[in-house]
């Protein structure tokens, strides 16, 4: 019977051509849209991971409860031993230490008196080339003028902050704040360059320095407030992060000490969990809308085709075929058309998605102020789900459309269908 149906579809192009084109085009658009949204949201999440959250983050229990305040007095001590243990237990993950802190930047005049000063958020990162931190934060891209810190005591200052305080390259500035032990900290730095994040909040007052200089200034020898882990070079994988967190917490039982290390996922920080859930929900909504629209289109296509085929149906009834059998063969036809059309749509869609994933679409010309927090080149992202996100709805919509339009066979009297033979 299947062989007979396929022959009929091949010989009568009017029965298969239009539905095949509609299904293929719809599946193609669905695959492209899915990979585009997945790539865009994935890039947005990944940029947050690179800047602040990591895919997972190891901190103390006390620090976790007060993260917004950046309490360096609740930092991890013995951080070298901790990170060595992490690299041994989880070698597939890239681990880096960071210190995030706040303070006051004082700019002296020619006599050494304060000329200007302002509060800032500081980032102590490992600028050793082996850590990959400079590339992870796109320092070469966001550098406005000057150089990336290469000598002891060099720092990068955000461009708006530098303009506000009247700071120029090679100016000496003084950090005023508190150490990890609550003592007053005063430390001199040299401004070696300025940077522009593309975010007003960060450009107004932020400083980047080598973590070694941050440790000296804050009296944090062998300490840091955050150890970030990256499970993948490009994208955050919530399942991997969850398994990693569960494994770490199983190894480190709760002893009741507030300085015990704990691991948290990216989704548990900065309300990024809601963004991930939103991405999941929008994909489900996209599939629902696709099935709904395609079903309506194919329903109408089936109705139009059904009107032309009433003569055929009348003939088959005259030969003794039951209405139920005719209805089932129509559904089988639509399943074959849906499968072939979906396969064509998925194939073309994945080829186009792969091209965009490899080459990207450059929007940097119209997004010059978002060099760090937004990707300049937008790419699609091909995932396992992308292979099914269009194929299954395309098949379901085709069958559903035929089922709805085929109901007319039962509603139409057999005598009327016989009359179509005239």
DANORLIN-V437781 format. One record per residue. N is the residue number from 1. RES is the residue in three letters. NEAR is the number of other C-alpha atoms within 10 Angstrom. Layout:
# DANORLIN-V437781
N|RES|NEAR + N|RES|NEAR
This chain:
# DANORLIN-V437781
1|UNK|8 + 2|UNK|11 + 3|UNK|7 + 4|UNK|8 + 5|UNK|15 + 6|UNK|15 + 7|UNK|11 + 8|UNK|14 + 9|UNK|17 + 10|UNK|12 + 11|UNK|11 + 12|UNK|11 + 13|UNK|11 + 14|UNK|12 + 15|UNK|21 + 16|UNK|20 + 17|UNK|14 + 18|UNK|15 + 19|UNK|22 + 20|UNK|23 + 21|UNK|16 + 22|UNK|21 + 23|UNK|30 + 24|UNK|28 + 25|UNK|19 + 26|UNK|23 + 27|UNK|31 + 28|UNK|28 + 29|UNK|16 + 30|UNK|25 + 31|UNK|26 + 32|UNK|26 + 33|UNK|18 + 34|UNK|25 + 35|UNK|25 + 36|UNK|20 + 37|UNK|17 + 38|UNK|21 + 39|UNK|20 + 40|UNK|19 + 41|UNK|18 + 42|UNK|21 + 43|UNK|23 + 44|UNK|16 + 45|UNK|24 + 46|UNK|24 + 47|UNK|22 + 48|UNK|20 + 49|UNK|25 + 50|UNK|21 + 51|UNK|15 + 52|UNK|18 + 53|UNK|25 + 54|UNK|27 + 55|UNK|28 + 56|UNK|27 + 57|UNK|27 + 58|UNK|25 + 59|UNK|22 + 60|UNK|20 + 61|UNK|20 + 62|UNK|18 + 63|UNK|24 + 64|UNK|21 + 65|UNK|10 + 66|UNK|11 + 67|UNK|14 + 68|UNK|9 + 69|UNK|10 + 70|UNK|17 + 71|UNK|17 + 72|UNK|24 + 73|UNK|18 + 74|UNK|21 + 75|UNK|24 + 76|UNK|24 + 77|UNK|19 + 78|UNK|13 + 79|UNK|19 + 80|UNK|15 + 81|UNK|11 + 82|UNK|16 + 83|UNK|18 + 84|UNK|13 + 85|UNK|12 + 86|UNK|18 + 87|UNK|16 + 88|UNK|11 + 89|UNK|12 + 90|UNK|16 + 91|UNK|12 + 92|UNK|12 + 93|UNK|19 + 94|UNK|18 + 95|UNK|21 + 96|UNK|19 + 97|UNK|22 + 98|UNK|20 + 99|UNK|25 + 100|UNK|20 + 101|UNK|21 + 102|UNK|21 + 103|UNK|16 + 104|UNK|18 + 105|UNK|25 + 106|UNK|21 + 107|UNK|20 + 108|UNK|17 + 109|UNK|13 + 110|UNK|7 + 111|UNK|7 + 112|UNK|8 + 113|UNK|10 + 114|UNK|13 + 115|UNK|13 + 116|UNK|14 + 117|UNK|19 + 118|UNK|15 + 119|UNK|17 + 120|UNK|21 + 121|UNK|17 + 122|UNK|21 + 123|UNK|22 + 124|UNK|21 + 125|UNK|22 + 126|UNK|20 + 127|UNK|18 + 128|UNK|12 + 129|UNK|9 + 130|UNK|8 + 131|UNK|15 + 132|UNK|13 + 133|UNK|19 + 134|UNK|17 + 135|UNK|13 + 136|UNK|13 + 137|UNK|19 + 138|UNK|15 + 139|UNK|20 + 140|UNK|12 + 141|UNK|14 + 142|UNK|19 + 143|UNK|20 + 144|UNK|15 + 145|UNK|15 + 146|UNK|15 + 147|UNK|18 + 148|UNK|21 + 149|UNK|18 + 150|UNK|13 + 151|UNK|11 + 152|UNK|12 + 153|UNK|20 + 154|UNK|21 + 155|UNK|26 + 156|UNK|28 + 157|UNK|27 + 158|UNK|23 + 159|UNK|26 + 160|UNK|19 + 161|UNK|23 + 162|UNK|23 + 163|UNK|13 + 164|UNK|13 + 165|UNK|16 + 166|UNK|13 + 167|UNK|20 + 168|UNK|18 + 169|UNK|16 + 170|UNK|14 + 171|UNK|15 + 172|UNK|18 + 173|UNK|20 + 174|UNK|18 + 175|UNK|21 + 176|UNK|20 + 177|UNK|19 + 178|UNK|20 + 179|UNK|19 + 180|UNK|21 + 181|UNK|12 + 182|UNK|12 + 183|UNK|11 + 184|UNK|11 + 185|UNK|17 + 186|UNK|16 + 187|UNK|16 + 188|UNK|14 + 189|UNK|20 + 190|UNK|19 + 191|UNK|23 + 192|UNK|22 + 193|UNK|24 + 194|UNK|26 + 195|UNK|26 + 196|UNK|25 + 197|UNK|25 + 198|UNK|17 + 199|UNK|14 + 200|UNK|11 + 201|UNK|9 + 202|UNK|17 + 203|UNK|19 + 204|UNK|21 + 205|UNK|22 + 206|UNK|25 + 207|UNK|25 + 208|UNK|23 + 209|UNK|25 + 210|UNK|24 + 211|UNK|21 + 212|UNK|18 + 213|UNK|21 + 214|UNK|24 + 215|UNK|18 + 216|UNK|14 + 217|UNK|22 + 218|UNK|26 + 219|UNK|17 + 220|UNK|25 + 221|UNK|16 + 222|UNK|13 + 223|UNK|21 + 224|UNK|26 + 225|UNK|25 + 226|UNK|24 + 227|UNK|22 + 228|UNK|25 + 229|UNK|29 + 230|UNK|23 + 231|UNK|21 + 232|UNK|14 + 233|UNK|10 + 234|UNK|12 + 235|UNK|19 + 236|UNK|23 + 237|UNK|14 + 238|UNK|17 + 239|UNK|9 + 240|UNK|15 + 241|UNK|22 + 242|UNK|18 + 243|UNK|11 + 244|UNK|20 + 245|UNK|19 + 246|UNK|14 + 247|UNK|14 + 248|UNK|19 + 249|UNK|14 + 250|UNK|10 + 251|UNK|9 + 252|UNK|13 + 253|UNK|11 + 254|UNK|13 + 255|UNK|8 + 256|UNK|8 + 257|UNK|10 + 258|UNK|15 + 259|UNK|16 + 260|UNK|17 + 261|UNK|24 + 262|UNK|20 + 263|UNK|23 + 264|UNK|23 + 265|UNK|24 + 266|UNK|27 + 267|UNK|22 + 268|UNK|13 + 269|UNK|18 + 270|UNK|13 + 271|UNK|10 + 272|UNK|17 + 273|UNK|16 + 274|UNK|12 + 275|UNK|15 + 276|UNK|17 + 277|UNK|12 + 278|UNK|13 + 279|UNK|16 + 280|UNK|13 + 281|UNK|12 + 282|UNK|14 + 283|UNK|18 + 284|UNK|13 + 285|UNK|12 + 286|UNK|16 + 287|UNK|19 + 288|UNK|13 + 289|UNK|13 + 290|UNK|20 + 291|UNK|23 + 292|UNK|16 + 293|UNK|14 + 294|UNK|23 + 295|UNK|26 + 296|UNK|18 + 297|UNK|18 + 298|UNK|25 + 299|UNK|23 + 300|UNK|16 + 301|UNK|18 + 302|UNK|26 + 303|UNK|19 + 304|UNK|12 + 305|UNK|17 + 306|UNK|20 + 307|UNK|13 + 308|UNK|14 + 309|UNK|16 + 310|UNK|20 + 311|UNK|18 + 312|UNK|16 + 313|UNK|24 + 314|UNK|23 + 315|UNK|17 + 316|UNK|17 + 317|UNK|17 + 318|UNK|15 + 319|UNK|9 + 320|UNK|9 + 321|UNK|13 + 322|UNK|12 + 323|UNK|16 + 324|UNK|11 + 325|UNK|11 + 326|UNK|16 + 327|UNK|19 + 328|UNK|14 + 329|UNK|15 + 330|UNK|19 + 331|UNK|19 + 332|UNK|18 + 333|UNK|22 + 334|UNK|28 + 335|UNK|20 + 336|UNK|20 + 337|UNK|26 + 338|UNK|27 + 339|UNK|22 + 340|UNK|18 + 341|UNK|28 + 342|UNK|29 + 343|UNK|23 + 344|UNK|20 + 345|UNK|28 + 346|UNK|28 + 347|UNK|18 + 348|UNK|19 + 349|UNK|25 + 350|UNK|22 + 351|UNK|14 + 352|UNK|15 + 353|UNK|25 + 354|UNK|18 + 355|UNK|13 + 356|UNK|18 + 357|UNK|20 + 358|UNK|11 + 359|UNK|13 + 360|UNK|15 + 361|UNK|13 + 362|UNK|13 + 363|UNK|12 + 364|UNK|15 + 365|UNK|9 + 366|UNK|9 + 367|UNK|14 + 368|UNK|12 + 369|UNK|17 + 370|UNK|16 + 371|UNK|20 + 372|UNK|21 + 373|UNK|19 + 374|UNK|22 + 375|UNK|18 + 376|UNK|19 + 377|UNK|17 + 378|UNK|19 + 379|UNK|25 + 380|UNK|28 + 381|UNK|24 + 382|UNK|19 + 383|UNK|12 + 384|UNK|7 + 385|UNK|11 + 386|UNK|21 + 387|UNK|17 + 388|UNK|16 + 389|UNK|20 + 390|UNK|28 + 391|UNK|27 + 392|UNK|17 + 393|UNK|25 + 394|UNK|35 + 395|UNK|23 + 396|UNK|17 + 397|UNK|25 + 398|UNK|32 + 399|UNK|25 + 400|UNK|22 + 401|UNK|24 + 402|UNK|26 + 403|UNK|19 + 404|UNK|16 + 405|UNK|22 + 406|UNK|20 + 407|UNK|12 + 408|UNK|15 + 409|UNK|18 + 410|UNK|11 + 411|UNK|8 + 412|UNK|11 + 413|UNK|11 + 414|UNK|16 + 415|UNK|11 + 416|UNK|12 + 417|UNK|21 + 418|UNK|18 + 419|UNK|12 + 420|UNK|17 + 421|UNK|13 + 422|UNK|6
